[in-house]
Amino acid sequence: MGKRRLVGSTSDRKAKKQITDLVEHNGIVPAIDSRTFTIDQVTDALALMSTGHLSGKVLIAMDA
């Protein structure tokens, strides 16, 4: 996989910076589900999220 960007729901800039620093410098690895969905599969990803049976966050691949 290529470079990843941390995207979240926190609007607090300082909190985002602290989380990013923890991930980049302290070896904290976010739990990410093994599946990656395309933008065309967003409804499938949302359906999976609604089941509550995930092993981590869901990735949506965005073409640059």
C-alpha positions in Angstrom: 0.0 0.0 0.0 1.1 3.6 -0.6 1.4 6.4 1.8 -1.6 6.8 4.1 -3.2 9.9 5.5 -4.8 10.0 8.9 -8.4 11.1 8.6 -10.8 11.3 11.5 -13.8 13.0 13.0 -12.0 15.2 15.5 -12.2 18.9 14.7 -9.5 19.9 17.2 -6.3 20.6 15.4 -4.1 20.0 18.5 -5.7 16.6 19.1 -5.1 15.6 15.4 -1.5 16.6 15.7 -1.0 14.6 18.9 -2.6 11.5 17.3 -0.5 11.9 14.2 2.7 12.2 16.3 1.8 9.0 18.3 1.2 7.1 15.1 4.3 8.3 13.3 6.8 8.4 16.1 5.7 5.9 18.8 4.9 2.8 16.7 1.2 3.0 17.4 -0.6 1.2 14.6 -4.3 1.8 14.0 -6.5 -1.3 13.6 -7.5 -1.5 9.9 -9.7 -4.2 8.5 -8.0 -6.4 5.9 -10.5 -5.4 3.2 -10.1 -2.2 1.1 -13.1 -0.9 -0.8 -13.2 1.2 -3.9 -15.2 4.4 -4.1 -17.8 2.5 -6.0 -18.2 0.1 -3.0 -18.9 2.7 -0.4 -22.4 1.4 0.2 -20.9 -2.1 0.8 -18.4 -0.6 3.3 -21.1 1.3 5.1 -23.2 -1.9 5.3 -20.3 -3.8 6.8 -19.7 -1.0 9.3 -23.3 -1.2 10.4 -23.0 -4.9 11.3 -20.4 -4.1 14.0 -18.4 -7.2 12.8 -15.2 -5.4 11.9 -11.6 -6.1 12.9 -10.7 -2.4 12.5 -11.3 0.7 10.4 -12.5 0.5 6.8 -10.3 1.7 4.0 -11.8 3.4 0.9 -9.3 3.6 -2.0 -9.4 7.0 -3.6 -7.9 7.5 -7.0 -5.6 10.5 -7.1 
